[in-house]
């Protein structure tokens, strides 16, 4: 069930971002260079954020459905968050899971008022945002500027300390005209680049869960590889047999038969 929900969510995200290349290409060739949307950034959602009024029953339900390895972080503090131009010290209860290489983030706002409270007041529990990884602070600034020039402002943003530097997040006000979905831009200095989905624990342990999941996939593929090779080796002798041409005068017939026997033996040994 969780996989079907995620599939529909990711499909919606792809539709949301289909505007990117079109808007980038709409610039006049004679105009002064302006920020453009970087399509390569938006090829992979790193996180789907759920906002809920009561986190524990929701997470319990997902565990009942079969979602494993959910990490509950409890209440976390995020000082100096900019909420609609006002600096607040944000507190929220958080938990994290993973479905198909995409992180699930559950947020229960504790206080003070933030975009999460706004969402709950309008929609109740549900999907609040889709997050995308920025490769650098400079690119993140460029993308924020791109959306700002098109009337999309940042409604909440903040920073945190990573192991390799300062991380940043920003929520774009895309929900009013974007189907109710907020886009989040994230730069994390500890994340690997290249679209690998980070797994975080309160912005501190992103990367671990998905790397482990992908390692399991690679290991599974490696186990299957000998079976694939066996099937290929069994199939190839038939293709070889079709290519054998025995001369009309009978010369070479023994050699051809010998090759046939060799290929059949090879297939049995595989």
N, C-alpha and C positions, 0 to 999 in steps of 0.2 A: 504493500500500500504506500509506504513512504517513497519507494522508487517512482511510482506513478505520479505522486504529488510533485516530486522534484522534477520529473520529466516535463510536466506541464509548466512549472515555474520557469525552467530554463528556456522553454520554447517562447514563453511570454517575454523573457529578457532579450532573446534574439530579435524579436519583433520590435521591442523598444529601441534597440540600437541600430536598426536597419537604416535610420535616418542619417547616420554618421557620414558615410562616404558621399552621399548625395549633397549634404550641406557643405562638405569640404570642397567638392567639385564645383559648387555654385559660385565661388569667388571669381571676380573678374581678373583676367590675366594682367590687366594694367594697374590693378589696385596695389596699394602698399601691403606688404606681407603682413598677414594677421594670423593669430593663433588658429590652428586647424585641429579637428578631432583626429586622434591617432587610432585608426581602426585596429591596429595590432594589440592595443591595450585591452580592447573590449571583446576579445575572442574567447575569454574564459572567465566565468564567474567564480570568484574565490569564496564567496560567502552569501548565504541567504539568512537574513535577520528576521526572527519572529519576535514581536513584542506581545507580552502577556500580562494579565493582571496578577496572576498567582502562578509562579514558575513551577513549583514542585509537583503539583498534580499533572501539569502538562507534560513535564519530563517523565514522570512516572508512566503516563499513558504511552509515550513513544517507546519507552523500554518494554512495556507490555506488548507492543506491536512487533518487537524483535530488534529494535535499534540498540546496538551494544556499544560499550566503551564511551558512554556519555560522561563528560567531566563537569561536575558542579563546582563552581568557583565561589559560591556564596556572595556576599555583598562586597563590591569593590568600589574604591574611590577614584574619581578622575577629576583632579583639581584643574582650575583654569580652563574650563570648557566655555567656548563662546556660543551662547544660545541666543540667536536673533539679536546680536549686538551686545548682549549682557554677559558678563563673566560670572560663571557659577562653579561651585564645587559639586560635581555630579556624583550621586551614589546610585548604583543599580546592582541587582542580583542577577547573576549570569550563569549560563551553562552552555556547553558546546558538544556537538556530535558531528558525525560525518555520514553523508549519503552519496555514494558514487563519486567520491573525490571532491565533493563540494561541502564546505563546512556549514553546519547549522548552528546559528547563534540564537539562544533564547535570552531575552532581556525582560526583567521585571523592574520598572523604574521605582526608586525609593524616594528620591527627592534631590533637589527642588524640581520645579516644573521644567520639562524639556520637550523635545520633539516626540518622545515616546508617550508622554501623557497626552499630547495633542492627538496622536494616532489612536490611542485607546478611547478617547472621548468621541472620536468620529466613527471608528470602525469596530472597536472591541478587539479581542485577540486576533492576530493574523500576521501575515507577511508584511513587514515594514520596509525592508530595503534589500537591494542587490548590491554587492560590493565588488569592486574591481581593483586590482593591484597596480599601483603606479611604480615604474622602475626607478624613479629618482624624485627628489623634492622639486627639481626644476621642471620636470615633465608634469608633475602634479600641479604646480603653479600655472603652467601653460594650459592645461586642461580646464582648470578652474576659470581662467581668463576666457577661454573659448566659450564656455557655457554662459559666463557673465555677459559677454557681448550679445548673446542671444536671449537675454532676459531671465536667465536661470541663476539665482543667487545661492550662496551657501547659507543654510539655515542653522547649522550646528557644526562645530569643528573643535578639534583639540589635539593635544600632543601627549606622548608618553615616552619614557626612557627605555630604549632597547639595549641589548648587549653591545651593539655596534654603533649606537648613536640614537638620535631622536626620531621617533615615529610620528606620523600624522594621520588624521582621518578628517574627512569632510563630507557632510550630507548635502546633496544638491536638492533644491526645491523643485523637483521634477514631478512630484505626486499630483499637484492640482490639474495639470494638463497632460500627464503621462500615464493615465490609467490607474492612478492611486499608488504607484510604485516610486519610492525614493531611491536614487542612485547614490552610492557611497564610494568615494575615492579614498584609497588607503596607500600610504607609503610606510613600509616597515623595513628598517635597515637590516634586520636579521632574516628576512625572507629570501629564499632562492629566487632567481629570476627565471624567465622562460615560461611563465604561466602555471607553474606548479602550485596547487592549491595549498595555502598555508593552514595549519591547524593551530588555533591559539587558545591560550588559557589566560583570559584577562589581558590580552595584548602582549603576553610574555613568552608563550611556548608555541608560536605559530610555526608550522612546518613538520612537526614530529608525526602527527597522526597520519597525514596523507603519505608521507614518505614511507611509513611502515606499510600502509595499505598497498602502495604501488610496488613495494618490494615483494609483497605476497603475490601480486599479479604476475610480476616478472618470474618469480619462482615457479608459479603454476604453469606459465608459458614454457619455461625450460623443461618442466616435466613432460609436457605434451609434445615437445619437439621430436623426441625419438619416435613417437607414434606417427607423426606426420611424415618423417623420413621413411619409415617402414611402408606406409601407404604409397608413397611416391615410388619407392624401389619395387614394390609389387606391381605397380601400374606400368613402369617403364619397360619391362620385358615385352609386354604386349605391343607397345609402340615400336620396339626394335623388330619384333617379328613381322610387323607390317612392312618394314623397310627392306627385309631380306628378299632378294631376287635370285632365284636359282636359274642358271642358264639352261636353255632348251636342250642342249646336248648332254646335260647331266653333269658337266664339269663344275666343280665347286659345290656340288650338292652335299658331300660329306662335311666340308668345311662349314656350310650353312647350318647343317644339323648340329654340328659340334657347338656352334655359337648359341643355338637355341637351347641346348642342354645346359650350357654355362649360365645363360640368363635365368633359366628356370631354377637352377641350383642356387643362384644368387638371391632370387626372390624368396626361396624357402629359408635360407639362412637368415634373411632379414627378420 
